[in-house]
Amino acid sequence: MHPDSRLKENIIHGTKEKPIHAMHFFTDQKPLFVPNHWHHYVEILLIREGSYAFKINLETFVLKKGDICILNSGDLHQIKSLNANTCHDALLFEPEILLFAYSDQWNRSVLQPFLNHSLLSVNVIDSEHPEHHALYPLIHELLETSLSEEEYWYERSKLRLLELMIQLEKHHCLLPAGSMQSDTEMKKIHRYKQIVSYIELHYQESITLEQLSEIIPCNSQYLCRFFKEISGMTPIRYLISYRIDQACVELEQTSKPVSEIALDCGFENISYFIRKFREIKCCTPKEYRHEKK
């Protein structure tokens, strides 16, 4: 889970041979903010200390110590810590490792539907959830095993993931996709992903609101309304913010002149680039480069 990623995350977690990756996050005094993104991996989070605001698809949840969050493959999500000194563990895994070569009844009725998104896990299992007492010990052990990376950690983690699927099914925490989100909500999320993907693939080019409206298609007023509902900003604001983020990468990793970086990132007017950079990053591009170096 990369804090600067907004596009569909293409980071490989773990290795091809062992596609499970566990991480421990401690925020100290600096708050954590992971903007909207989604990925193919399934992600399991366990809150160790503090509280967090999770926005998952179109719903917002507050999770505290001991609460569990399960993000299905493709779930749009955003995470923000609500206080200092928060701590949580996260585990991401390739969902296909759950499948068996032999297509038995469980494969066909549970595992394959989970992979093709027709069956989804509930997202939040907080301390008041009736099944929390049954699932917490298993998830705690799964994370401890994966974080340890002791001998056979991967094999043991994989077995615990399969046991987790059994427990999710047994305790009615796997539900048909249609019961989790309405058709209208799924359509909004799909459209949002289309717009974000287009912006982040074409940010170096000239992009207008009318062009973005044609992708869905819809009128520009509707586009701005639903996009802001999900992201908190308009599509054009998102475009500018993303361009500035890419400029930051070039300022850190290259010695290109600021004017060249501005053009690389889709800004035709250098003074406008500097003004927007200062507005978003609270410093000039040159000050940013100096500070990072």
Disulfide bonds with the S-S distance in Angstrom:
none
